[in-house]
Amino acid sequence: MNIDNLSSPQEIRIRDLMTDSFVSRHSNFRGLQTLVDASGIDNPEDISNEFFSRFIGAHTAFGSWADMLRAASIEFSRHKLGY
């Protein structure tokens, strides 16, 4: 187990969580950029709005953006721990 990789607070970029592999496994999109482009949002801050969350619910294996983010965070943590 590689607990040292998680021992201090870190800022994790959304692209590190939502890898192309993760997005393509859970949707019909090649990666985060194609997913965001398809949603029609123009402003990066809109990624946390209700419209985007509903888009995620309709076009991915997740019910909402929060669900997708949670799953990506768990996968990221497991990878960092060596699982």
RODREN-728862 format. One line per field, with one value per residue: residue number from 0; chain; x negated, y negated, z of N, C-alpha, C, O, CB in turn. Coordinates in Angstrom, 2 decimals, m for minus. Glycine has a CB too. Layout:
n	c(NUM | ...)
chain	c(A | ...)
n.xx	c(X | ...)
n.yy	c(Y | ...)
n.zz	c(Z | ...)
ca.xx	c(X | ...)
ca.yy	c(Y | ...)
ca.zz	c(Z | ...)
c.xx	c(X | ...)
c.yy	c(Y | ...)
c.zz	c(Z | ...)
o.xx	c(X | ...)
o.yy	c(Y | ...)
o.zz	c(Z | ...)
cb.xx	c(X | ...)
cb.yy	c(Y | ...)
cb.zz	c(Z | ...)
END
This chain:
n	c(0 | 1 | 2 | 3 | 4 | 5 | 6 | 7 | 8 | 9 | 10 | 11 | 12 | 13 | 14 | 15 | 16 | 17 | 18 | 19 | 20 | 21 | 22 | 23 | 24 | 25 | 26 | 27 | 28 | 29 | 30 | 31 | 32 | 33 | 34 | 35 | 36 | 37 | 38 | 39 | 40 | 41 | 42 | 43 | 44 | 45 | 46 | 47 | 48 | 49 | 50 | 51 | 52 | 53 | 54 | 55 | 56 | 57 | 58 | 59 | 60 | 61 | 62 | 63 | 64 | 65 | 66 | 67 | 68 | 69 | 70 | 71 | 72 | 73 | 74 | 75 | 76 | 77 | 78 | 79 | 80 | 81 | 82)
chain	c(A | A | A | A | A | A | A | A | A | A | A | A | A | A | A | A | A | A | A | A | A | A | A | A | A | A | A | A | A | A | A | A | A | A | A | A | A | A | A | A | A | A | A | A | A | A | A | A | A | A | A | A | A | A | A | A | A | A | A | A | A | A | A | A | A | A | A | A | A | A | A | A | A | A | A | A | A | A | A | A | A | A | A)
n.xx	c(m0.85 | m0.53 | m0.47 | m1.73 | m1.39 | 1.03 | 0.90 | 0.67 | 2.48 | 3.69 | 4.01 | 6.04 | 6.21 | 9.01 | 8.74 | 6.98 | 8.55 | 10.77 | 9.93 | 9.20 | 9.57 | 11.26 | 13.57 | 14.29 | 14.89 | 17.21 | 19.06 | 20.17 | 18.23 | 14.97 | 13.31 | 12.89 | 12.92 | 14.36 | 16.80 | 17.56 | 17.66 | 19.79 | 21.87 | 22.46 | 21.81 | 20.18 | 18.66 | 16.19 | 16.93 | 19.54 | 19.63 | 20.42 | 23.11 | 26.73 | 27.76 | 25.55 | 25.18 | 27.55 | 27.14 | 24.97 | 26.27 | 27.97 | 26.27 | 24.20 | 22.96 | 23.71 | 25.79 | 25.60 | 23.45 | 22.10 | 22.14 | 20.55 | 18.13 | 17.53 | 17.14 | 14.93 | 13.07 | 12.77 | 11.68 | 9.29 | 8.04 | 7.71 | 5.95 | 3.72 | 3.11 | 2.27 | 3.93)
n.yy	c(1.17 | m2.22 | m4.57 | m6.99 | m8.56 | m9.77 | m11.18 | m13.95 | m17.04 | m17.78 | m19.55 | m18.48 | m18.16 | m18.39 | m17.01 | m15.03 | m13.41 | m12.82 | m11.04 | m10.23 | m7.53 | m6.81 | m8.38 | m7.41 | m4.76 | m4.99 | m6.33 | m7.44 | m9.02 | m10.13 | m11.39 | m13.79 | m16.40 | m16.11 | m15.32 | m17.58 | m19.48 | m18.44 | m18.87 | m21.51 | m23.61 | m26.71 | m28.12 | m27.34 | m27.37 | m26.59 | m23.90 | m22.89 | m23.35 | m22.78 | m22.10 | m20.90 | m18.73 | m17.30 | m16.68 | m14.93 | m12.87 | m11.96 | m11.11 | m9.50 | m6.78 | m7.56 | m9.14 | m11.83 | m14.77 | m14.96 | m12.28 | m11.10 | m12.43 | m11.59 | m8.80 | m8.88 | m10.04 | m8.05 | m6.00 | m7.27 | m7.56 | m4.86 | m4.07 | m5.66 | m4.51 | m2.08 | 0.00)
n.zz	c(0.00 | m0.77 | 1.03 | 1.51 | m0.72 | m0.34 | 1.98 | 2.52 | 2.21 | m1.02 | m4.09 | m6.56 | m9.96 | m12.16 | m14.54 | m13.82 | m12.28 | m13.93 | m16.14 | m19.60 | m19.99 | m17.83 | m18.38 | m20.94 | m20.36 | m18.91 | m20.39 | m23.67 | m24.68 | m25.70 | m23.93 | m21.23 | m22.35 | m24.77 | m23.73 | m22.19 | m24.26 | m25.77 | m24.02 | m24.22 | m22.54 | m21.93 | m20.14 | m17.80 | m15.08 | m15.12 | m14.97 | m12.59 | m12.43 | m12.41 | m14.95 | m16.27 | m14.59 | m15.01 | m17.69 | m17.45 | m16.06 | m18.06 | m20.09 | m19.27 | m17.21 | m14.74 | m12.24 | m11.76 | m11.85 | m9.42 | m8.58 | m10.57 | m10.19 | m7.58 | m7.99 | m9.72 | m8.01 | m6.07 | m7.65 | m8.41 | m5.90 | m5.16 | m7.16 | m6.52 | m4.08 | m4.89 | m5.61)
ca.xx	c(0.00 | m1.33 | 0.27 | m2.45 | m0.86 | 2.24 | 0.71 | 0.78 | 3.51 | 3.24 | 5.00 | 6.08 | 6.85 | 10.15 | 8.25 | 6.34 | 9.65 | 11.58 | 9.02 | 9.88 | 9.94 | 12.42 | 14.73 | 14.70 | 15.48 | 18.51 | 19.90 | 19.84 | 17.30 | 13.56 | 12.64 | 13.58 | 13.13 | 15.47 | 18.02 | 17.90 | 18.05 | 21.12 | 22.87 | 22.79 | 21.43 | 19.09 | 17.89 | 15.77 | 17.65 | 20.84 | 19.50 | 21.07 | 24.52 | 27.74 | 27.85 | 24.47 | 25.44 | 28.59 | 26.49 | 24.21 | 27.25 | 28.57 | 25.29 | 23.14 | 23.45 | 23.93 | 27.02 | 25.31 | 22.05 | 21.55 | 21.91 | 19.41 | 16.95 | 17.26 | 16.57 | 13.59 | 12.21 | 12.49 | 10.74 | 8.02 | 7.44 | 7.28 | 4.74 | 2.63 | 2.77 | 1.69 | 4.93)
ca.yy	c(0.00 | m3.42 | m5.59 | m8.26 | m9.36 | m10.45 | m11.64 | m15.38 | m17.66 | m18.09 | m20.03 | m17.52 | m18.72 | m17.62 | m16.12 | m13.88 | m12.55 | m12.43 | m10.66 | m9.78 | m6.14 | m6.80 | m8.94 | m6.52 | m3.54 | m5.28 | m7.13 | m7.25 | m10.09 | m9.74 | m11.99 | m14.88 | m17.55 | m15.83 | m15.31 | m18.97 | m20.12 | m17.94 | m19.41 | m22.87 | m24.68 | m27.54 | m28.64 | m26.24 | m27.40 | m25.96 | m22.46 | m22.51 | m23.75 | m21.73 | m21.69 | m19.96 | m17.53 | m16.55 | m16.16 | m13.75 | m11.84 | m11.45 | m10.67 | m8.67 | m5.72 | m8.17 | m9.90 | m13.26 | m15.15 | m14.60 | m10.83 | m10.82 | m12.96 | m10.70 | m7.56 | m9.19 | m10.27 | m6.74 | m5.32 | m7.99 | m7.20 | m3.46 | m4.02 | m6.24 | m3.56 | m0.90 | 1.08)
ca.zz	c(0.00 | m0.91 | 1.78 | 1.45 | m1.83 | 0.10 | 3.35 | 2.70 | 1.36 | m2.37 | m5.04 | m7.65 | m11.15 | m12.64 | m15.60 | m13.17 | m11.83 | m15.09 | m17.23 | m20.81 | m19.77 | m16.95 | m19.09 | m22.03 | m19.78 | m18.28 | m21.30 | m25.08 | m25.03 | m25.67 | m22.79 | m20.56 | m23.23 | m25.69 | m22.91 | m21.88 | m25.52 | m26.14 | m23.10 | m24.65 | m21.60 | m22.43 | m19.02 | m16.91 | m13.81 | m15.31 | m14.80 | m11.33 | m12.39 | m12.53 | m16.35 | m16.55 | m13.81 | m15.74 | m18.89 | m17.01 | m15.76 | m19.30 | m21.09 | m18.68 | m16.32 | m13.43 | m12.09 | m11.65 | m11.85 | m8.11 | m8.59 | m11.44 | m9.51 | m6.45 | m8.52 | m10.23 | m6.84 | m5.48 | m8.54 | m8.30 | m4.61 | m5.25 | m8.00 | m5.73 | m3.02 | m5.50 | m5.77)
c.xx	c(m0.89 | m0.63 | m0.42 | m1.94 | 0.39 | 2.09 | 0.83 | 1.86 | 2.91 | 4.37 | 4.92 | 6.84 | 7.97 | 9.72 | 7.52 | 7.39 | 10.41 | 10.68 | 9.84 | 10.37 | 11.20 | 13.67 | 15.20 | 15.31 | 16.89 | 19.44 | 19.54 | 18.88 | 15.86 | 12.82 | 13.43 | 13.87 | 14.29 | 16.80 | 18.48 | 18.36 | 19.47 | 22.21 | 23.31 | 22.43 | 20.21 | 18.14 | 17.49 | 16.49 | 19.02 | 20.81 | 20.20 | 22.55 | 25.45 | 27.88 | 26.79 | 24.70 | 26.51 | 28.02 | 25.71 | 25.16 | 27.84 | 27.56 | 24.12 | 23.79 | 23.80 | 25.21 | 26.82 | 23.81 | 21.39 | 21.25 | 20.69 | 18.11 | 16.55 | 16.59 | 15.16 | 12.62 | 11.82 | 11.47 | 9.35 | 7.30 | 6.94 | 6.00 | 3.54 | 2.16 | 2.19 | 2.64 | 5.34)
c.yy	c(m1.23 | m4.62 | m6.95 | m9.16 | m10.12 | m11.13 | m13.14 | m15.94 | m18.04 | m18.73 | m19.10 | m18.14 | m17.80 | m16.64 | m14.90 | m12.90 | m11.97 | m12.11 | m10.22 | m8.35 | m6.05 | m7.26 | m7.98 | m5.21 | m3.76 | m6.13 | m6.76 | m8.32 | m9.62 | m10.28 | m13.16 | m16.04 | m17.30 | m15.79 | m16.73 | m19.69 | m19.71 | m18.52 | m20.82 | m23.96 | m25.41 | m27.98 | m27.49 | m26.22 | m26.73 | m24.45 | m22.00 | m22.90 | m22.57 | m21.22 | m20.63 | m18.65 | m16.67 | m15.95 | m14.89 | m12.60 | m11.19 | m10.78 | m9.86 | m7.58 | m6.26 | m9.00 | m11.40 | m13.50 | m14.76 | m13.11 | m10.47 | m11.27 | m12.07 | m9.41 | m7.78 | m9.41 | m8.97 | m6.00 | m5.95 | m7.59 | m5.77 | m3.33 | m4.55 | m5.29 | m2.24 | 0.27 | 1.20)
c.zz	c(0.00 | m0.27 | 1.73 | 0.32 | m1.44 | 1.46 | 3.55 | 1.78 | 0.01 | m3.15 | m6.23 | m8.81 | m11.63 | m13.73 | m15.02 | m12.65 | m13.01 | m16.27 | m18.44 | m20.64 | m18.91 | m17.70 | m20.18 | m21.52 | m19.27 | m19.14 | m22.74 | m25.59 | m24.87 | m24.45 | m22.25 | m21.51 | m24.19 | m24.95 | m22.62 | m23.15 | m25.92 | m25.25 | m23.48 | m23.66 | m22.14 | m21.34 | m18.10 | m15.57 | m13.90 | m15.12 | m13.51 | m11.29 | m12.65 | m13.97 | m16.67 | m15.80 | m14.49 | m17.02 | m18.55 | m16.73 | m17.00 | m20.22 | m20.54 | m17.82 | m14.93 | m13.41 | m12.06 | m11.74 | m10.53 | m8.04 | m9.42 | m10.78 | m8.33 | m6.93 | m9.04 | m9.08 | m6.17 | m6.34 | m8.46 | m7.01 | m4.61 | m6.06 | m7.22 | m4.62 | m3.58 | m5.64 | m7.21)
o.xx	c(m1.90 | m0.25 | 0.24 | m2.04 | 0.79 | 3.08 | 1.07 | 2.12 | 1.80 | 5.54 | 3.87 | 7.97 | 7.87 | 10.27 | 7.46 | 7.14 | 10.65 | 10.66 | 11.02 | 11.46 | 12.11 | 14.71 | 16.41 | 16.15 | 17.68 | 20.48 | 18.72 | 18.74 | 15.57 | 11.83 | 14.51 | 14.96 | 15.11 | 17.83 | 19.66 | 19.34 | 20.25 | 23.36 | 24.40 | 22.72 | 19.32 | 16.95 | 18.36 | 16.66 | 19.59 | 21.85 | 20.53 | 23.19 | 25.01 | 28.10 | 27.09 | 24.45 | 26.39 | 28.39 | 25.78 | 24.88 | 28.16 | 27.94 | 23.16 | 25.01 | 24.15 | 25.65 | 27.76 | 23.01 | 20.26 | 20.22 | 19.88 | 17.11 | 15.36 | 15.59 | 14.28 | 11.46 | 10.68 | 10.51 | 8.35 | 6.10 | 5.85 | 5.09 | 2.46 | 0.98 | 1.68 | 2.21 | 6.17)
o.yy	c(m1.27 | m5.56 | m7.98 | m10.38 | m11.05 | m11.59 | m13.58 | m15.39 | m18.55 | m18.47 | m18.94 | m18.58 | m16.58 | m15.54 | m13.86 | m11.70 | m10.76 | m12.82 | m9.89 | m8.00 | m5.30 | m6.60 | m7.77 | m4.62 | m2.82 | m6.59 | m5.88 | m8.51 | m8.81 | m9.70 | m13.47 | m16.60 | m18.19 | m16.20 | m17.05 | m20.44 | m20.56 | m18.65 | m21.26 | m25.13 | m24.80 | m28.20 | m26.74 | m25.16 | m26.34 | m23.80 | m20.82 | m22.80 | m21.50 | m20.03 | m19.61 | m17.57 | m15.44 | m14.84 | m13.90 | m11.47 | m10.00 | m9.96 | m9.58 | m7.50 | m5.48 | m9.50 | m12.15 | m12.56 | m14.29 | m12.71 | m9.63 | m10.55 | m11.83 | m8.97 | m6.94 | m9.01 | m8.80 | m5.42 | m5.24 | m7.31 | m5.49 | m2.59 | m3.96 | m5.27 | m1.41 | 1.41 | 2.04)
o.zz	c(0.70 | m0.96 | 1.89 | 0.41 | m2.16 | 2.02 | 4.67 | 0.71 | m0.08 | m2.89 | m6.85 | m8.65 | m11.51 | m13.84 | m15.67 | m12.58 | m13.07 | m17.28 | m18.32 | m21.09 | m19.24 | m17.64 | m20.33 | m22.20 | m19.22 | m18.67 | m22.98 | m26.80 | m23.99 | m24.00 | m22.74 | m21.47 | m24.42 | m25.50 | m22.79 | m23.12 | m26.35 | m25.67 | m23.11 | m23.92 | m22.74 | m21.59 | m17.65 | m14.97 | m12.89 | m15.13 | m13.37 | m10.24 | m13.06 | m14.18 | m17.28 | m16.34 | m14.53 | m17.40 | m19.27 | m17.12 | m17.00 | m21.06 | m21.26 | m17.72 | m14.04 | m14.44 | m12.29 | m11.72 | m10.52 | m7.49 | m9.02 | m10.83 | m8.12 | m6.36 | m8.83 | m9.16 | m5.75 | m5.82 | m8.44 | m7.02 | m4.10 | m5.70 | m7.25 | m4.27 | m2.83 | m5.78 | m7.54)
cb.xx	c(0.97 | m1.62 | 0.44 | m3.94 | m0.57 | 3.38 | m0.61 | m0.58 | 4.11 | 2.73 | 4.75 | 6.74 | 5.81 | 11.24 | 7.31 | 5.44 | 10.61 | 12.59 | 8.07 | 8.95 | 8.79 | 12.18 | 14.38 | 13.52 | 14.62 | 18.28 | 19.70 | 21.10 | 17.57 | 12.86 | 11.26 | 12.76 | 11.87 | 15.23 | 17.78 | 16.68 | 17.06 | 21.15 | 22.32 | 24.21 | 21.15 | 19.64 | 18.69 | 14.29 | 17.81 | 21.37 | 18.02 | 20.35 | 24.78 | 29.08 | 27.70 | 23.11 | 25.88 | 29.79 | 25.55 | 23.37 | 28.35 | 29.25 | 24.76 | 22.15 | 22.40 | 22.73 | 27.71 | 25.87 | 21.89 | 22.52 | 23.15 | 19.59 | 17.22 | 18.58 | 17.45 | 13.63 | 12.92 | 13.78 | 11.25 | 8.25 | 8.46 | 8.38 | 4.95 | 3.07 | 4.00 | 0.52 | 6.15)
cb.yy	c(0.00 | m3.69 | m5.16 | m8.01 | m8.47 | m9.47 | m11.20 | m16.07 | m18.90 | m16.83 | m21.53 | m16.19 | m18.94 | m18.55 | m16.88 | m14.34 | m13.34 | m13.54 | m9.52 | m9.88 | m5.38 | m7.70 | m10.30 | m6.22 | m3.04 | m5.97 | m8.66 | m7.26 | m11.34 | m10.21 | m12.45 | m15.38 | m17.85 | m14.49 | m14.54 | m19.71 | m19.74 | m16.42 | m19.42 | m22.95 | m24.11 | m28.75 | m29.71 | m26.35 | m28.83 | m26.28 | m22.04 | m23.14 | m24.85 | m22.24 | m22.90 | m20.57 | m17.90 | m17.46 | m17.22 | m14.08 | m12.42 | m12.58 | m11.85 | m9.54 | m4.62 | m9.04 | m9.48 | m13.82 | m16.65 | m15.01 | m10.09 | m11.52 | m14.38 | m10.37 | m7.00 | m10.43 | m11.19 | m5.91 | m5.36 | m9.52 | m7.39 | m2.59 | m4.86 | m7.56 | m3.26 | m0.46 | 0.82)
cb.zz	c(1.22 | m2.39 | 3.22 | 1.27 | m3.01 | 0.15 | 3.82 | 2.44 | 2.06 | m3.08 | m5.45 | m7.20 | m12.27 | m13.18 | m16.53 | m12.03 | m10.93 | m15.46 | m16.78 | m22.04 | m19.10 | m15.73 | m19.70 | m22.93 | m18.65 | m16.97 | m21.05 | m25.93 | m24.17 | m26.92 | m23.17 | m19.38 | m24.02 | m26.43 | m21.59 | m21.25 | m26.63 | m26.07 | m21.68 | m24.94 | m20.19 | m23.14 | m18.25 | m16.67 | m13.32 | m16.68 | m14.77 | m10.16 | m13.42 | m12.04 | m17.28 | m16.17 | m12.38 | m16.07 | m19.53 | m15.74 | m14.93 | m20.04 | m21.79 | m17.83 | m16.19 | m13.04 | m10.87 | m10.32 | m12.10 | m6.99 | m9.13 | m12.80 | m9.02 | m5.69 | m9.63 | m11.14 | m5.84 | m5.33 | m9.99 | m8.34 | m3.48 | m5.87 | m9.31 | m5.12 | m2.18 | m4.72 | m4.91)
END
